[in-house]
């Protein structure tokens, strides 16, 4: 699964920090090869972990085991979010599609109406978390090191760091990658895949698993349509070939065109 890129390697450190915190190693976590045992006590999530490493001869079995454990904790995350009326959205895309810019503008425009919390996922740096902090939302940065995706255990820990309040929206910006994140349920209510018109209209059929596993498709940077070879209808047709349940939003974060429709959807989803 992710062995070749390094996410499954023993010793790969994952850090979780708030803006302004130094990387002291206090929040280091081993990635994925964990047995997670969790219970809820007084409204808080508690997770107990034990390392468990496997040999290469059992690679397929190990991959299934990792996904199974991830999905189990994802369901527990989902139950926690539902109990607290927290709308959790998993934002996925290629690098540079505009995920962070979308979050910044959404938070600035709706921050007085909706309480936002954000989990940022990147291999390195606090750059995106610092941007979200300036936009006005509580945020933690998960740096995955060699890892190419977030998993439900990382999200579980980050939620504890954030102390997410009831009746709020949790935006999870995944690592920029259209492959590995498609396999890992985080416990979100909906997965939002973002593509931009600069990436080509055949993105959905090049990376079908991500579009197949998503609920919402945002097509960003529509202000650049006059300058790029991108067929909007063809892109949507390709996406519908792999997932006919997808809901589309065409917008430009830069100009604000189409953002209101996205905002209306968000408000409707908040119970």
N, C-alpha and C positions, 0 to 999 in steps of 0.2 A: 504494500500500500504506500506508505510514506518512508520506507526504509532508505531508499536511494537519496532522498533529499535531506535526511538527517533528523526528522522529527521523532523518529522512533528510537534514536540512539540513546543508550544510557548516558547520563551526565549532561544532557542538553537542558540548560537551565531556563526556566520561564520566570520572568519578574513581573510583579504587579505593583504599580506605583501611582500615587496622585501627583499632579503638577507641584513642583517645588520640593518634593521628597528626594533625598539622595539615594542612590542605589547602594544600600548597605548590605544587601543580601538577605535582609530580614523577610523578604517575600518570595524567596526562590522556591520553585516547585519543580519536581521532575515531571517530564511530559509523558502522558498517556499510559505508560506501562504501570498502571495502578489498579489495585482493588479498592473501590470506593464503597464504604458502608456509611449510610447517612440516616439520620433521624431528625425529626422536628421536635424542638423543645422550647416551650414558651414563645412560639412564633418565629424562632430562629433556626436556620439550617445548620446542621453539624455533620461534617464529613470526616471519616477516619480512613486513612490510606495505608496501604502496605505495598512495597515494591515487589514486582514480580517480573523477572526477565526470562526470556525464552530463547531457545536455540533456533538457528536458521532452518533446520530440518522441519520445523513446524510453522513455517512462515504463513501459510494460508490459514491454519487454525488460529494462529496468534492474531492475524488481521481480523478474523471474525470475532475473536474474544475481545479485542480492543473496541470494536464497533458495538458489540453487545453491551459492554460495561458503560460505554459512552451513552448509549441510548437509554439505559436504565437510569442513569443520573439525569439525563435530559428530561425524562418523564417526571422525575422528582422536582427538577427546576420548574417545569411547566405547571405542575400542581401547586407549587409555592406561589408562582406568579398569579395564577388564577385565584388562589385564596386571598391574595393581597390586592387583587384588581390592578395588577401591573401589566400593561401592554408591552410585551417584549418583541422587538423586531430585529431580525438578523439581516444586516445589509451586506451584500456580497457583490463583487465585481472584479474586473481587471484593475491593475494600478492605473490611476489617472483618469478614471471615468467621472470623478466628481463626487464621491461618497462624502468626503469630509466637508466640501463646500456646500453640499445639500444639507448636511446636518447643521452647519453654521447658520445658514439662512433660515432654516426651519426653526431653530432655537431662538434666533433673534426676532423672528416675526410672530412666533406663537408662545414665547416664553412667559408672557404675562397671563396667558390662558391655561397653559398646560405645564405641569412640573416634569421636566426632562432630566433623565440621568443617562450617561453615555459610558460605554466600555469601548475603548479603542484597541484594535489589534494590529500590531506591526512587528516585524522581526527585530527592528532596532529603533531607537530615538523616542523622545517624548514630543516630537513636533506636532502630531495631530492632537494629542491631549492638551497641549498648550493652546492650540487654536480653539478647541472646544471650551476650555476654561475661560478664555477671553470672550467667547460668545455668551457666556453666562450660565453654563450648565455644570453640575457636579460631574466629574469624570475621573476614571482611572485608566491608565495605559497598561496593557499587557504586551510585553516584549517576548516574543516566542523563540528568540535565538535562531536556531536552524529550522525551527518548525514553520510550516507553511499554512497553518490554519488554527483557529481556536477550537477548543473542545468544551464539553459541558462542565468538566471539572474546573477549568480556568474561569468560566463564567460564574460558577458557583462561588468561587473564592472572591472574584471581583465584586459580586453583588454584596457580599459581606463587608468588603472594604468600603463600598459606596453607601451602605446603609440606606438602600432604596426605600422610599416611603410608599405607603398604600396609595392607590388611585393615581398612578403616575405612568409615564412612558419611559421604557428602557430601550435605548438605541444601542445595538451592538454592531460596531463597524468591524467586520471581519478582516483578516489579512487579505491584501489584494491578490486574488488567485481564483480562477474559475474551475479548478480541478478538485483538490483535496477538500476545501470547505463544503463542497456539495455532499460529501459523505457523512458529515458530522452534524447531527441534530444538537442544538444548544438548549432546547426547551422553549424556543420562541413560539409566539402565536402565529407569526407569518414570516416568511423569507422573502426579502425584497432584492431582486437582482437588478443592478444598474448597468446600463451600457450607454456609451456615447456615440454620436453620429460619426465621430472621427475613427471609430474602430472597425467600421465595415458592417454591412447589413446581414452578413452571413454568420455573425457571432453565435446565434442560437443553435445552428446546426453544427458548428465546430465544437461547441461545448454543451452538448444536449443534456447531460446529466444535471448540470446546474440549473438550466432553464426548466427541466422536467420537475425538479424538486422545489421550485419557487412558486410563490403565490402572486407576487406583484412584479411587474417589469417596468422600470422607469427608463425611458430613453431621454438622455440628457444632452445638453449642448445643441438644442434645436436652432439656436441663433446662427450656427455655422452651416446649416443645411445648404445655403446658396453657394458655399465654397467647397463642398466635399461631394464625392460620388457616393451618396447614400440614399437608398430607396426605402422610405419609411414603411410603405405598405408591404414591401417584400420582406423587410425585417420582421414585421409582425406576423406575416404568414409563416415564415420559418419558425418563429417561436411557437406559433399555434400548432405546427406540425408535431412538435415534441410535447406540448402541454396546452391543450385547448381550454384549460380553465384559467389561464393567465389573465390578469387584469392589467391594462396598460395605462401609463401616464407619460405623455409627451411634454417635456418642459425644458426650460433654460434657467439654470440657477443664476447665471450672470445677468440676464435681463428681467427675470421674474415671470416671464411668460409661462403659463401653465401651472405655476406653483399653487395657485388657489385651489385647483382641483385636487392636488395632493393633500393640501391642508384640510379640505372638506372630508376626504377619506379618513385622515387621521382622527379628526374630531368625532366622526361617526363610529370609529372602532373603539373609542374610549367609552366604556360602559358607565 
